[in-house]
Amino acid sequence: MKITLKREKVYCGNLVLINAQYPIKCMDNGNLTTVDSYFPNVLLRSEAASALQKILSKIMAGKEIVPVSGYRSMKEQIAIYQNSLRDNGEAFTNQFVALPGHSEHQTGLAIDLGQNQKKIDFIRPNFPYEGICGDFRKVTPDFGFVERYPKEKETITGIAHEPWHFRYVGYPHSRIMVEHSLTLEEYVNFIKSYREDDRLLYSQEQNTAIEVYYVPALKSETTIIIPEQSAYQISGNNVDGFIITIRRKVNGQI
């Protein structure tokens, strides 16, 4: 099966890299939906919201974990950035608040979470590594989420350590990133070593092969060949190409 992608599709998908160097260029945020009925203004793309709800249900979080900030419009990100400059100063803001147009929150794929308590800091909510929050971290990679800004990776991400900020990238990418201790910046480069004729084979599912590889985007259109009767996902990396994920049934063990 042939799939033809226009160049602008490089900027769309679950694996887009958004940071100070690579701004948001895709204006399609998918179907935004509420992640918790008690917090109707906190939205995510439907796929990410569904995955988050499954995580919270699995660990029986109840009301111990609350969504603090999800999707933000450009107007909202500008207001948050300007308010932080006014209230916290430039040094703090540069560490913890992305420039408008460069925030993952504007994709609908990122969520800030907080431990439920009387007072929750909107910019830096408390989300420790133990208790129910620790339980959350243990299972997130199985549902497509990663802690986006880990400790000791600040020089790579350009953002201070944010234990409350989680990004939906989809499975198995989340699991691969965690197993290799990779940020999204590192993962985008890591996957480039796997091409159509030398794919990354990853699977923890019996009788299912999951293959991941990179296809560089051509100047106008890029054609990708997908095996018949295979489930697949294609995401741009927001840099220079596409990350292809193929799931197909195989006979016997992988």
C-alpha positions in Angstrom: 0.0 0.0 0.0 1.4 3.4 -1.0 0.9 6.5 1.1 1.9 9.9 -0.2 2.5 12.7 2.3 2.9 16.3 1.5 5.9 18.1 3.0 3.8 20.0 5.6 2.9 16.7 7.2 6.4 16.7 8.7 5.0 19.1 11.3 2.1 17.0 12.5 1.7 13.9 14.6 2.2 12.4 18.1 6.0 12.5 17.8 6.6 16.2 16.8 9.5 17.7 18.6 8.6 21.1 20.0 11.2 23.2 21.7 13.1 26.5 21.4 14.6 25.4 18.1 11.6 23.8 16.5 8.3 25.8 16.9 4.8 24.6 16.3 3.9 24.7 12.6 0.9 22.3 12.6 -2.3 24.0 13.5 -4.3 20.7 13.6 -4.8 19.8 17.3 -7.1 16.9 16.6 -10.2 16.3 18.7 -9.7 18.0 22.0 -11.5 16.5 24.9 -11.8 17.0 28.7 -9.5 14.7 30.7 -11.5 14.9 33.9 -15.1 16.0 34.3 -14.2 17.9 37.5 -11.7 20.0 35.5 -13.6 20.7 32.3 -11.2 23.4 31.1 -8.2 21.0 31.0 -8.1 19.5 27.5 -6.0 17.0 25.6 -6.2 15.4 22.2 -8.7 12.5 22.5 -6.1 9.8 22.0 -3.9 11.3 24.8 -6.9 11.9 27.1 -8.0 8.3 26.7 -4.5 7.0 27.5 -4.3 9.2 30.6 -7.6 8.1 31.9 -6.5 4.4 31.5 -3.4 5.1 33.6 -5.3 6.8 36.4 -7.8 4.0 36.4 -5.1 1.3 36.5 -3.4 2.8 39.5 -6.7 3.6 41.2 -5.7 7.3 41.6 -9.1 8.5 42.5 -8.8 12.2 43.2 -5.2 12.0 44.4 -3.8 13.2 41.1 -5.4 16.2 39.4 -4.8 17.7 35.9 -3.4 21.2 36.2 -2.8 22.3 32.6 -3.4 20.7 29.3 -3.9 22.2 25.9 -3.2 26.0 25.6 -4.1 28.3 22.7 -1.5 30.8 21.5 -3.4 33.5 23.4 -3.2 31.5 26.7 0.5 30.7 26.3 1.3 34.4 25.7 -0.7 35.4 28.8 1.1 32.7 30.9 4.5 33.7 29.6 3.9 37.4 30.2 2.4 36.9 33.6 5.3 34.8 34.7 7.8 37.5 33.5 5.9 40.0 35.6 5.5 37.8 38.7 8.6 35.6 38.6 11.2 37.4 36.5 13.1 36.5 33.4 15.4 33.8 34.8 12.6 31.8 36.3 10.4 32.1 33.3 13.1 31.0 30.9 13.6 27.9 33.0 9.9 26.8 33.4 7.8 28.5 30.7 8.2 28.0 27.0 8.0 30.8 24.6 4.6 31.2 22.9 4.7 29.1 19.7 7.3 26.8 21.3 5.2 25.1 24.0 4.2 21.5 23.9 0.9 22.5 25.6 -0.1 24.1 22.3 -0.2 20.7 20.6 -2.7 19.1 22.9 -0.3 16.3 23.7 1.2 17.6 27.0 -0.3 17.6 30.5 0.9 19.1 33.8 -0.3 17.0 36.7 -0.3 17.7 40.4 -0.8 15.8 43.7 -4.2 16.9 45.0 -3.7 19.3 47.8 -5.2 22.5 49.1 -3.0 24.8 47.1 -1.6 23.8 43.7 1.1 25.9 42.0 0.0 26.3 38.4 3.6 26.7 37.0 5.3 24.1 39.3 2.7 21.7 40.7 3.9 19.2 43.3 4.3 15.7 41.7 6.7 13.6 43.8 8.5 10.4 42.9 6.8 8.3 45.6 3.3 7.3 46.5 0.5 7.5 44.0 2.7 9.8 41.8 5.4 7.1 41.8 2.8 4.5 40.8 1.8 6.8 37.9 5.3 7.0 36.6 5.8 3.2 36.6 3.0 2.6 34.2 3.0 5.7 32.0 5.3 4.2 29.3 2.9 1.3 28.7 0.2 3.9 27.8 2.3 6.2 25.6 3.3 8.9 28.1 6.8 10.0 29.2 8.2 12.5 31.7 9.3 15.1 29.1 11.8 17.1 31.0 13.9 14.7 33.3 16.6 15.6 35.6 20.1 16.0 34.2 18.8 16.4 30.7 18.3 20.2 31.0 21.1 21.1 28.5 19.4 18.8 25.9 15.8 19.9 26.4 16.5 23.5 27.2 13.9 23.3 30.0 14.5 22.8 33.7 13.6 19.5 35.4 9.8 19.3 35.4 8.6 16.2 37.2 5.0 17.2 36.7 5.1 17.6 32.9 4.1 14.5 30.8 4.0 14.2 27.0 2.0 11.8 25.0 4.2 10.2 22.2 2.3 6.9 21.8 3.4 3.3 22.4 5.9 1.7 21.8 7.9 5.0 21.5 7.3 5.8 25.2 8.6 2.4 26.2 11.7 2.7 24.0 12.4 6.2 25.3 12.3 5.0 28.9 14.3 1.9 28.3 17.1 3.9 26.6 16.8 7.0 28.9 16.1 9.2 25.9 14.4 12.6 25.8 12.3 13.4 22.7 15.2 15.4 21.3 17.4 12.3 21.6 14.8 9.9 20.4 14.2 11.8 17.2 17.9 11.4 16.3 18.0 7.8 17.6 15.3 6.7 15.3 17.1 8.1 12.3 19.5 5.2 12.4 16.6 2.9 11.5 15.5 3.0 7.9 13.0 1.0 5.8 15.5 -1.7 5.0 16.8 -1.9 8.6 13.9 -1.3 11.0 13.8 -1.3 14.8 11.9 -4.4 15.8 10.1 -3.9 19.2 7.4 -6.0 20.7 6.1 -7.1 24.0 2.9 -8.4 22.5 2.7 -12.1 21.6 2.4 -12.8 17.8 2.6 -9.1 17.0 5.6 -7.5 15.4 6.1 -3.7 16.0 8.5 -2.1 13.6 9.7 1.5 13.8 11.7 3.4 11.3 12.5 6.8 9.9 11.8 8.2 6.4 13.4 11.6 5.4 10.9 14.0 3.9 11.4 15.0 0.3 11.1 18.5 -0.9 7.5 18.2 -2.2 6.0 14.8 -1.5 7.2 11.6 0.2 5.8 8.1 -0.7 5.8 5.5 2.0 5.1 1.8 1.4 3.1 0.0 4.1 2.6 -3.8 4.1 -1.0 -4.9 3.3 -3.2 -5.8 6.3 -1.0 -4.0 8.8 -2.0 -1.4 11.3 0.2 1.7 11.1 0.8 5.2 12.4 2.8 7.9 10.7 4.1 11.0 12.5 6.2 13.9 11.4 9.1 14.8 13.7 8.7 18.5 13.1 12.3 18.6 11.9 13.0 16.7 8.6 11.0 13.5 8.2 8.5 10.9 9.3 8.5 8.2 12.0 6.7 5.1 10.8 5.2 2.6 13.3 3.8 -0.7 11.9 2.0 -3.5 13.8 1.5 -6.8 12.0 0.6 -10.3 13.1 3.2 -13.0 12.7 3.1 -16.7 13.2 4.5 -18.0 16.4 6.7 -16.1 18.8 8.7 -13.1 17.7 
